């Protein structure tokens, strides 16, 4: 803050002094002339006042001189210039430049263009809960997330989101920009990269809704620079679409997450974008957008800790473009009634990321037993194999495999990707076509 000093000018007082005289000639012995007190004596109060004024002037001069000297010696300066390109010199050889560049906080135009491609996702899950008295009952759990419209085919609108938004859901509801809601189905998922693609049938969407929505423009996350603006759009806390702004804080971040169901810690399979734009529960699957309105990342609140502030993460869009395309090309999945669901005919154990690294085994489902006469047995599967995918969808544990099997009926054939142990301790990838049997 600039210091201001007020200076005052002090004017001195001029006194007039007069002296009396005498006439020449014979005169009696001259008398001493009387002094005129009114003109020659200085009142005591005036003298004291003059000394006080003089002291004030001297003190002000000393203070000003010491302040200027301290400023020069310590390099302090309370004034600064905001003119772009201007510079001032600290020493003869060290210039200090200042800049007036300002990042505007008005992103309304960008948001207006992007918002039609953002949807809210509501997932409903039915869980069996044990009561206090030992019985069980079913309880519905609702979850909130966000999605990005990435494509439109002849029959479907395709939306990308996080895998954990749709994982374990019994029903999915998509709400578009005009507040209309439609049920959606899962197209494909990948738990390792936490990415999923869901689909909404075109014949379920009105013409007015189709006119109000749009396909997002995807950017190039490989060209990102730390410090450039970032805008996060999503269904924060399930209240509807909202916007937060910030910058790209860091790139290529590795983050470890803990599965709340198993307590196991796993490191993300992809290097992430870090941003200080707020990413809250419900923002998962939403868009991280650059200043051009291009989607550069898929937000994930799963990767945000409650113990820190100003740290959010997003999956770089360029790193998962090929994966998203693969998921889009899969057949749309609809869950089969439990009585009609098929079974592989195996018993398995989850091989988590931690066990995988410790035991030098692929992550997936370890086949501990192949049931005689089941589909896996007839396809030639043997004990010790590790299942890593079903019909192209990665499975990292037994829960993920069982969830995927909910989409296939008995009698259907599925392609299993398995890792077969070799004599040298390595694993060889193979694909088996398994016809599902009775559950």
N, C-alpha and C positions, 0 to 999 in steps of 0.2 A: 504494500500500500504506500502510495506516495505521501511523504511527510511534507507538511506545509508550515512555514514559519512566517509570522507577521513581524514586520520591522517598523519601528517608530522613530521619527526624527525629533531630536531634542534641541530647542533653541535657547542660547544663553541670554542673560539679562545684562544690559549696559547701564551702569550708574553714572550720573553726571555730578561731578564734584566741583564746587566753586570756592574760591579763596578771596577774602576781603583785603583792602589796601589802606594807605594813609596819605594825607595831603602834605606837601613840603612847606617849609617856612617855620617861623618861630611858633612854636607850640609847646604847650606843657609836655612834660615827659610823656612820651607816647604810651598809651595803654595797649596791652596785648589784645589783638582782635579776637572777638568771640567766634567760636566754631559753630557753623550752621549744621545742627544735628540732622535736619531733614534731608540733606543731600549727601553727607559723607559717611554716615554710619549704616551698616548692613544689619538688618534685624537677625536675630539668632535663628528664628524659624526658617527664614529664607536660606540661610547658610546651610542648615541641616538638610533642607529639601534639595539644594543643589548638589550636595555630596551624595545623596541617595540616587539622584538622577545619574550622576557621573558613575556611580557604582553599577547601576543597571546597564548602562551602555557598555562598560568594560566587560561585565559578565556575559552579556549577549554576544559580544565579539569573540570572547574566549570560547564560549560554547559552540558557536558557528564554526570557528577555526578547527576545534577538536573534532567536531562531527565530520567535516570535510576530510580531515586527515585520516580519521578512522575508516571512512568510506573508501578512500583510495588505497590505504594499506591492506584492508581486509577484503577488498574486491566486492563490497556491497553496493547495491544500487537498487533503489526502490521503484524506479520507473522502468518500463519495458516497452518495446515497440512491437506491434503486431503486424507490421507491414511486410508482406511476402517479399523475400529477397533482400531485405535490409540486413545490415550487420553492424556490430559494434566491436571494438577491439579491447580485449582484456590485457594483452601485452603487445609488444611490437610484432610478434610472430603468431599469435593465436587469435583468429577471428571467431566470433560467436554469432551464428546466424539465427534468426528468428523467422517463424512462418505463421501465416494467418489461415492456413488450410483448415476447413471445417467440414465435418461429416454431417450431412443433413439428417435429421431424425424423422422426416416425413417420408414414410414408405407406403403411403396410402395408394399411390398409383400402381406400385408393384403388387401389393396385396390384392387389389381389385382385379388384376389380370390373372393372378395365380389361384385365387380362392375357388373359382368354378371347377378346378381340377382336384380339390381336396374334399374328402368325405369323412364322416364320422362312422365308426364301427362299434356296434354293441354286440357283445357275445353273451350267450346264456349257457350256463353249465349246470347240469343236474348232478348233484353229489349225494351219495348215500352216507348219512350221518348217524352215529350211534347215540341213542338217547341216554339220559341219566339212569333210567331203569333197565338198561341192557338191550332194549329193542333198537331197531333201526328205522329211519324214515328218510325220505328224499327231500333235499333242499336245493332250491335254485339259487345260483350265484351269478350276478351280472358283472360284466367287465366292460371297460371303455377303451377305445383306441382310435386310431386315425389311419386313413389310407390315401393313396395317390393314384388317380386315374392315369394309366400309362398307355392304354390301347383300346381300340374298339374293333371287334371282328364283325362278321356278318350276323352273328347271333348273340354276342356277349359284350359287355363292358368289362375290361380287365383292370384290376386294382392291385397295387403292390402295398404290402404292409409288413410288420414284424411277425415272425413266426409265433412269438409268445402272446401276441394279441389274439390269435385264432386257435392256439394249441388247446386241446381238450374241450373245445366248445361243442355244444349240441346244436345250437342255432346261431346264425350270424345275421345281423341286420345292418344294412348300409343306409345312411341318411345323406342325401345329396345337398348341394348348395341351396336349393329351393325348399328345404325342409321336408321333402318327400322321402319315405323310407321303403326299402325293398329288401327281401331276404336274399342272401348271397350263399354261394357254395365255394368250397375250397378247390382250387385248381392244382396247386402244388406247394410244397413247403420244404424248407431246408433249415434244420435246427442249428447246424454248425455256424451258419452265417446269419441266423435269426431273420430270415427273409421268407415271405409267403406271398403267393398270388391267389386272389379270390376273384370270382366271376359273378356278374349279375346278368340274367337273361334280358336281352333287348325287348322282348315282347312283354316284360313286366314293367317297363319304364314308359311313361307317357311322353307324348311329343313335346309338351311344354317343358318337361324335365330335361329331355335330350337337348332342347334349344338352350337351356340355362347352364349346361355343364360343358366341360372341354377336357381335352387330353393335355397333360402337363408337358412342358418342354424340358428335356433332360440336358443338363450341362456337362462340363468336363471337370471332374473333381481333381484330376491330375494337375490342373493348371492353378489350383488354389494357392494363395499366398497368405501367410500369417498377418493378421491385422486388417484384412479386407472385410467389408460389412457382411453380416449374415442375418437372415430372417427365419425364425422358426414358426411354422403354422401348424396348429393341431387342436384336437378336441381335449384341451387341458381339463383334467379332473372330471371329464364327462359332461361339462356344462355347455358344450358347443364350441365352434371354432373360435380360436383366439390367436393373437399375434404377439411375439416377443422379438426384440432385436438385440444385436450384439456384434461381435466380430469373430473371425476365425482365430481362436486362441493358440492352437497348436495342430500339427498334422502327424499322421503315422503313430498314433497312440496305441499302446497295448493295454488292455483292461481285463482284469480278472473278475468273474462274476460267481456268485454262490447260488446254487439251485435251492430254493426254499423248501422243496419237497425232500430232497436227499441230503442237503447240507454239503454237497460236494462243490469244490471250487474249480472253475474252468476258465482258461484264458480265451479271449475272443479270437476267432479264426481269421479276422481281418483287421488291418490297421485302421484306426478310427480317426474321425475329425473331432477335435475338441473345440467347443464354443462356449462363450459366456451368455449366450441367449438362453433364457430360462426354458428348460425342458422338464415338464412335470408329468405325473401319471396321467395317462390319456393322450399325451403327445406322441406316444409310441406309434411308429408307422407313418408319422406326418413328414412334411417336407422341410428340409433346410434349404433355403433359397438364397441365391446371390443377388447382387444389385441389378442384374439383367432379368430377374424373374425366372431364372433357370434352376431346376432342382439339382442340387449338388450333393445331397445326402438324405438318408432316411433316418429320422430321429429315433432314439431309443431311450426311454426313461428307465428301462431295466438296468442300464449301465450307470445310473446316477445314484450317488450315496447320500443318505440323509445327513451325514456328518460334515458335508462341505457345501459351499454356495458358489455360484458362478462357474460351475463346471458341468457341461453337458456334452453328450457324445452323439455322433451320427455316423452311419455306415456310408462310406464314399460311394456315390452312385456308379462311378466308372468301374469300381472293383467288382460290382455284382451285376453289371449289365448282361453278361453272357448267362449267368445263373438265372436271372429273371426271365430271359428269353426261353430257357429250357423249361422253367416252371409254367410259362404261358402256353407252351406246346403240349403240356400234358392234358389228359382228359379231365373234364370237370368231375369232381367226386361228390357223391351224395351218400350219406350214411345209410347202411342197411339195417333193417330191424334186427335186434339182438338174436332172435331165434334163427335168423337166416344167415348170420355171419359165418364166414369160413374160418378154418384153422390150419396152421402149417403142420401140426403134428410134431412139435418139439417141446423141450423144456430148456429155458435159457437163463443166463445171468448177465446183468449189465456190466459192461466194461467201460468205466468212466474214463475221462481224460487223465485223471490222476493215476488210476491203475494202469492205463495204457502206457504211460511214460515209465512207470515203475517196473512193469512186467515186460515192456517192449512188445506190446500186443496192439493190434488195431483197435480203435474205439468202436463200439457197437454192441452186439448181443452175442455172447459166447454160448454155443450150443452144448449144453451139458448132457443132453440125452435126445436121441432120435427115436420117436415112438414107432414101433413096428407096424407096418401097414398104412401109415399116414402119408400125406402128400410129400413131405420132405424125404421120407424113406424111399418112396418110389422114384423120386427124382435123383437119388444117389447122394444125398447129403450124409455126412458122417459127423460123429461126435468130435468136438474140438474146433469146428469151423466157427467163424465169426461173421454174423450177418451185419452188413453195413448200409444196405439200402433195399427198398422195395419199390419196384416200378420207377426207379430213378429218384425217389425221395429218400434222403439220408435218414437213417435211424441211429441214434447214438446211445440208446438204452432200451430196456425191455418195455418201458412205458410208451416210448415213441413207436415201437413196433406194434404193440397192441392197439394203439390209437389208429395207426394206418390200416390195420386189418378190419377196422369197423366199416371201411368203405367197400369191402369185397365180400361177395356172397359165396357160400359153399358151391363148389363146382367151377368157379372161376379160376383162371390161371394167372399167376403173378410172376414177375421176373425178380428173383432175389440176387443181389450182389453179395457174394460171400468171399471171405479171405480164408484160404486153405493153408494150414501149416505145412511147411516143408522140412525135410530131414536136417537141413542146415540151420534151422531156426527162423528162417524167413517165412513170409506169407505170400501166397500167389492168389491174385484176384480171379474169380470165376463168376459166371452167371448161370443160375439154375432156373428153369421154368417149373414152377410147382403148382399143381392143381390142388386147390384148397378142399379139405374134407370137412366133416361135421365138427362143429365146435364142441 
